[in-house]
Amino acid sequence: MNRIAVIIGAVMLASCDAEPTGNTTITATRARMEPYVAVPPETLPRGTAAQRAALSPPGPPISRDLLAHGRNRYDTFCAPCHGVAGNGDGVVVQRGFPPPPSFHTGAQQALTRARIVEVTTEGVGTMYAFAERVPPEDRWAIASYIKALQLSQSFPIDQLPDDLRRQVEQ
Ligand code: HEC
């Protein structure tokens, strides 16, 4: 019995010795370094010229279609944390993610569309960037919708046209 165990042990050790040959190739491949190419001065490292143009202010004019599209994209990508109404209480936050500030308070009300687009592109604090998932046109649509969301909660009722005010006050 003992002798068999010794033989099995010896065979296993032998196969251990044989392994590194296979591994060396993988390790050597992983270790190969690409030369570092510095970004030339006066150039922007990311995106094409068309993408950058799509991101520059003032952005597209606000229209009903743009807002409808923005609402659709906001509900998909932003509401999980910011909440459908922008109160910072989305389902991800209810599961423990650090809450974003409500869009209806303080400095958040003064956010410009351009700033919202910038934050969506680059991320901020604990919020990751959406550059890979949300194309620039959609970022403007979302930013426009967030501004509309803010207005929906803060527009002074006495400045509404009479017919709208009656509806709101009903
Ligand atoms: C995973 C959760 C999460 C998602 C999804 C998310 N955000 Fe945020 N967002 C946050 C958090 C958290 C903060 C606060 C970050 C901080 O200050 O550390 C924040 C902050 C912001 C701010 C405030 C920036 C400022 O200058 O104060 C804006 C604007 C914003 N998010 C827009 C968006 C938009 C637009 C989307 C959808 C494309 C989105 N967020 C999706 C979590 C999220």
Residues whose N, C-alpha, C, O or C-beta is under 5 A from the ligand:
A	BS01	HEC	F77 C78 C81 P98 P99 P100 P101 I116 V119 T120 V124 G125 T126 M127 F130 I142
